[in-house]
Amino acid sequence: MHPVLSTAAIAAIATATSAQSLNIDLAASGELLPSDFGAQGSAGIWNIYPEEPGASHALTNLAGNATGASLTVTGFVNVQHIRVSTIDADVNGLANTRLISHGSPIVMTFTGLQNATYEVWTYVISTGSSLTPEVTLNSDASTTQFLTQGWSGSLVLGQTHAYHTVEVIDGTLSVAVAASNDPWANGIQLVIPAPSTLALAPLACLLAPRRRRT
């Protein structure tokens, strides 16, 4: 008989793989996004970054539990409130507030991360600016993605946000948003992808209850 992964084992795996999946809305004075809104990443509790450049802010995971990870954002001047017309109120909430600079790149530095491979979703949402923002990970130019700006009524990869995968090996990650003038950032999500079924198989065998032979 094939072993069956117990409910407890599934819960343990889910907890381990999502312990440091993080949602951050870069708007200290903006509205708190609902926990059932996942944007392009995973649904869960959204952190709000304080309106203080250079402040180290402790982060909670998708369940609202402390992670030991923190975020420091530098380069921005203030929080700007805008209005984006959309039928999706949650996307509107993400787009309506942003940290904005006046020339310097906005740099988001994470520390205390769990070492793992992450999906990184970086949101730079505009209502029609001709700016071409660029998103770079760990100061590595080979990771730079350029976004074409504009708003079509929904989140569009390469237009409203960038997507990267990155392996964190020392607990740290930096994400920079630059532009020729006044760069900004609306939010960021870090997601530890769930392991594949194949990867789970050995663990399933170890955790599944065993039947005694009669």
N, C-alpha and C positions, 0 to 999 in steps of 0.2 A: 504494500500500500504506500502511495506517495505521502510524504510528511506534509502536514498542513500547518501553515504559519498561524500561530495563535493570535488572538486579538491583542493580548498584552505585548507580544513581540512586534506586531505591526505598529502599535502605539510607540514602542521604544524606538523603532527605526525611524518613524516619522519625526519624533522628538529630536533624535540625533542629527538627522539630515536638515532640519529646518531651524535648529536652535539659534543660528545666527543669520537667518534670512531676515532682512531689514527693509522697512519702508520709511522713507524720510521725505516730508513735505517741507521744502525750504521757504518757510513763511511763518515767522514767529507770531505775527499778529493776524494771521489768516484763519479761516475756519478749519476746524479739525475734520479731516476726511473720514468717512465711515469705514469701519473695519471690514465690511463686505466688499469694499472697492479694491481691486487688485491692479488697476491700470494695465500694464503689459506684463507685470511680474506676478506676485502672489498676493492674494487678499489677506488682510490682517491689520493689526494696530499700526497706525502711522505716527512716527515721531515728528515733533515740531522742533526745528532748530532755533535757538534763542537769537534775538536780534542784536548780537554782539560779535563783530568780526574777531576771530581768534579765540573765541570761547570753546572750551572742550566740553562736549555735551554727551553724557552717558546715554546709551541707546538700549531700547527694549526690543525684543523679538516680536514676531507676528502675534504672539499670544499675550503680549504686554509684560513679559518677564525680563528681568535684568539679564544682560548678556556678558558684561565685562568689556564690551566694545564701546568705543567712543568716536565722535566725529568732531573735527575742528574745521571750520570754513574760514578762509582768508581771501582777501582781495575785493570783497563786496563793500559797498558804501551804505546801502540801506535796503529795506524791503519796499518793493513797489507793488501797488495794487492796480490791476488792469481788469478789463472786462472782455471776455471772449464769448461770443454767441454760439451756443451749442445746445442740442436737445438733451445732452447727458450732463446732469447737474454735477455728478462726481468728477468728471473730466474738467468741467468748468471750475470746480473747486481747486483742482491741481493747477490749472492754467492761470487762475485769477491773481495769484500772488507769486512773487519771485524775488530772489536776491539779485541785485544789480550792481555792476561795477561801472567805473567811468574810464575804462581803458585797460586796467590790469586784469589778468585772468582770474577767474574765480576758482579756487583750489579747495577741493574737499578731501581731507586727509582722515582716513580711518585707522585706528589703532586697536589692538586687543582683539582682532578678528580671529576666529577659528581658522586654522590652516585648511584650505579646501579649494576646490574649483568653484568659482562663482559666475553667475550670469549677472551682468551689470546693465541696468537700464537707466539712462541719464536723460532727463526731460528738459528741453530748451524750447518752450512753446511760444509762438509769436502769432499776432493777428495779421501780419503782412509785411514785416520788415524785410528790407533787402539785404540785411546782414547775413553773413554766412558763418555761423558759429562752428567751432571745431572742438571736439571732445577727445582728450588724450589721457591714457592711463599710465601712471608711474613715470611720467616725463619721457616716455618712449614714443618717438615720432612715428614708428611703424604701426602704432595702434590708432593714430589719429583718424577720426571720422568727421567728414564735413556734412553739415545739415543745410538743406534748402528750406528757407522759411516760408511761412504762409499757413493759413488755417482752412482746412477743408471740412471741418465739422467733426473730425475724429482724430485719434492718435494714429500717426503714420510714420513707420520706421524710415529714417533718413530725412524726415521733415520736422517732426515734433520731438523726436528722441533718437538717441544712439543706443546701440546694443553691442556689448562686448562679452567675451568670456575670458576669465583670467584666473590663474592659479596663485593663490596667496600662500606663501611659504614662510613668512616671518611675522605674520599677524598684522601687516600694514598694507594699505592700498591708498593711492592718491588718484583723484579724478579731476582734471583741469578742463574748464570751459573757457575758451578764448574767442575773441572776435576782433575785427578791425576797430570797433568802437562800441563801448557800452555793452560788454557781454553780460549775460544773466543766466540763471538756472532756476528751474521750478521745483525739481525734486529728483530723487534718485532711489533706486531699489537694488538691493543685493539679494540674490537668490541662490541658495545651495540646491542644485537640482536633485530630485529624488534618484536613488540608485536604480539601475536597471534590474529587471527581473532576474537576469543571469547573476548579477552581483549579489542579489539577495538569497539565491539558492543555498549557498553553504551556511549562511546564518539561519535560514529557515530550517535546515536539517538539524542544526544544533539546538534551536529553541523550541522546535515542535515537540509536543508530549510523545513519549515512546510507549508502545504497547508491550505488555509482558507476553512472552510466549507461554502457551499452555500445553 
